[in-house]
Amino acid sequence: MRRRTFSAALLAGLGAAALPAPFRAAVARSVRPLDILVLGGTGFLGPATVEYALARGHRLTLFNRGKTNADLFPQLETIIGDRDPDVGAGLSGLAGRRWDAVIDNSGYIPRTVRASGELLAPNVGQYLFVSTICQYDDWLEGPPGGTEARPRATLEDPASEDISVHYCALKAYCERAVEAALPGRVTHIRPGLIVGPRDRSDRFTYWPVRMARGGEVLAPGQPDDRTQYIDVRDLAAFMVHCVERGLTGPFNAVRPPMPFGEFLQDCRQAINPDATLTWVPTDFLAAQDVLPWRDLHLWVDAAGPQAGSLAWSAQKAVDAGLVFRPLAETARDTLDWFRTLPAERQATLRAGLAAEREATVLAAWHDAQPAT
Ligand SMILES: NC(=O)c1ccc[n+]([C@@H]2O[C@H](COP(=O)([O-])OP(=O)(O)OC[C@H]3O[C@@H](n4cnc5c(N)ncnc54)[C@H](OP(=O)(O)O)[C@@H]3O)[C@@H](O)[C@H]2O)c1
């Protein structure tokens, strides 16, 4: 993983040219610098949030275990501890400290999120919790265009801490826990698929990397299927904006849905216009055991039962100030970042179809076509 370090003081003196690559476009400094605590901060969304907040002139403190990319922000104070109050020193390092706002992007278990909410309630003005779009009861199968008014998921056993099974519903209970601890002072950010530089999942990264390889690219489904995502840097900027403006309540944080054909064409155009697309219908792919959300991402069948999962409304966030960069920029920057990774990491994408598998499915598709 590429590590960027930079000094807030240096940024203040040198302006946009000195900004780290994600925010090279000029970022105006906030007129009211804030003290912001980030629970986490060193994985994927955290660094983008920290970099943007620093570029805005805010003062940041991180809280984490010191395990993940511990040398990423040496210029910042990092309070070492654990989200789980029952593990080691737990949250004790946060006691008695004051911040204007906390950005919590590492909360998954209601019990631990309740603990940080209750501990920080007397000492922070606002608590921004990073939830997920899948915390809705019907996020996969609900009708497209869902707003923040849709009901949250419930569990038969809300005390469960099994994130691998109940990740989505547990986020809904985390939201409830923060609300109870800081009524009226909570922002819930509900992102869809977060993509861009430093994304360890490769779900989006597969597409620019695949376009760069060139040749015949398997395009799943049909061009008017829908897709939806959010660039991590746009999400980070909106989160900091919510804190600066004191915006509370829930916000879906996704780009408006776009036709999947437009997504692939824009990506191809930005990365490698010589690549060609061969569209293979969803039912043929299913017969080959190639499925959306498992084998290829950013794609769902517009007529299928999961169509709503990539078609949420973010109008409320857009009205509040969420803005989006072009897909071409996200694709190019993600590919640039990916190419900085060690060769063995680049050789083993964590999502998408391996080259041989893609070639096998494409050959089967061509064989199935009537001779002309
Ligand atoms: N990726 C997506 O597509 C997607 C979609 C929707 C929502 N989301 C949400 O977006 C957020 C993104 O998370 P991220 O990983 O990118 O955040 P991050 O803040 O960049 O990284 C996670 C941080 O949490 C710290 N951490 C982990 N376990 C901890 C513990 N027990 N105690 C204290 N600190 C701990 C890690 O550091 P240490 O390991 O050093 O402790 C690291 O700094 C998550 O809330 C996720 O649910 C993601």
The ligand as an ORCA input file, in Angstrom:
! r2SCAN-3c Opt
* xyz 0 1
  N     -15.657     -0.499      1.526
  C     -16.907     -0.292      1.188
  O     -17.302     -0.453      0.029
  C     -17.876      0.189      2.252
  C     -19.201      0.401      1.899
  C     -20.083      0.923      2.839
  C     -19.634      1.237      4.104
  N     -18.343      1.007      4.425
  C     -17.872      1.395      5.765
  O     -16.853      2.342      5.593
  C     -15.923      2.249      6.687
  C     -14.581      2.119      6.041
  O     -13.627      1.593      6.884
  P     -12.063      1.689      6.627
  O     -11.494      0.367      7.007
  O     -11.790      2.188      5.287
  O     -11.711      2.767      7.762
  P     -10.300      3.299      8.202
  O     -10.524      4.232      9.334
  O      -9.504      3.768      7.057
  O      -9.556      1.970      8.727
  C     -10.010      1.229      9.834
  C      -9.305      1.744     11.089
  O      -9.859      1.191     12.259
  C      -8.786      0.825     13.142
  N      -9.297     -0.270     13.958
  C      -9.705     -1.480     13.519
  N     -10.120     -2.218     14.546
  C      -9.962     -1.460     15.671
  C     -10.210     -1.668     17.037
  N     -10.708     -2.830     17.515
  N      -9.947     -0.669     17.901
  C      -9.442      0.508     17.461
  N      -9.189      0.775     16.163
  C      -9.448     -0.201     15.277
  C      -7.650      0.429     12.230
  O      -6.373      0.613     12.807
  P      -5.714     -0.550     13.703
  O      -5.828     -1.822     12.936
  O      -4.293     -0.067     13.828
  O      -6.439     -0.564     14.975
  C      -7.814      1.474     11.108
  O      -7.167      2.685     11.445
  C     -16.387      1.083      7.532
  O     -17.192      1.563      8.585
  C     -17.264      0.270      6.577
  O     -18.271     -0.477      7.231
  C     -17.445      0.488      3.542
*
